[in-house]
Amino acid sequence: MKDEVPKPDMVNRPPHYNQGDIECIDAMIQVFGEAQVKVYCRINAFKYIWRHRFKDEEAENLAKANWYWRFSMGDDPRSEG
């Protein structure tokens, strides 16, 4: 029996969001500032809620919406894990 490779956490730690030692959202904060990134996160949360019924992974998309909403409110979900 082969060992199963764990599926990456596509909500809290998507592997494609990192480049080297920095995560995309942290780079965005460095470039645009925290206030603008929080606005982006609120808009992104809206987008995920708006289209979640039309995507294959409804629950995952709602979890992503929650992640972005929390980040927009100053609660970094990455600190939980």
N, C-alpha and C positions, 0 to 999 in steps of 0.2 A: 504494500500500500504506500502510495506517495504521500509525503507530508504536504498539507495544503498551505499555500502562501496566504497569509492574512490579507484580506481585502483592505486597501487604503481607506482611511476616513475621509471621504470626499466632502464632508461638511466642515469639520474642524481643522483638518490637516491635509488638504489636497496637495499631492506632491508637485503638481504643475504650478503651484503658487510660489514656490521657492526658487530663487536663483542664488546659488552659493549659500551664504550665511544670512541672507535677508529675505523676508517674506514680502510679497507684493504690497500688501496693505501698509507695511512699515515704510517701504520705499515711497509709496504714495504720500504718506504723512510727511516724510522728509522733503518731498518736492512741492506739495500743494498746501501743507499745513493741516493740523488736526481738524479745525472747524470745517474746512471744505471736504475733507474725507468723511466726516460724520454726515454731512448733507448727502454725499454720494451714497453712503451706506443706507440712509433712509430711502433714497430713490431706488436703490438696488433691492431692498426688502420689498418695496411695493411691486417691483417687476416680478420677483419670484412668487409673490402671492397672486398677482394678476394672472400668471400663465401656468400655475401649478397643475391645474386640471388637464392641461393639454400636453403635459410632459409624461414620459414613462415613469419617472420616479417622483410621484406626487409627494410622498412623505419626506423624501430627501430635499425636494425643493422648498417645502414649508420649513424644514429645519434650517436650510440656508437663509430663508427670509428671517427666521428668528435670530440667527447668528448676526446678520447684518443689522437688524433692528437693535439688538443688544449692544453691538459695537457703537452704533450711532448714539446711544444713550450713555456712553462712557463705561459700559460693562464689557470688558474684553473676554469673550468666551474661551480664548486660548489659555487663560490662567487656570482653568479647571482641570487641565489634563496632563 
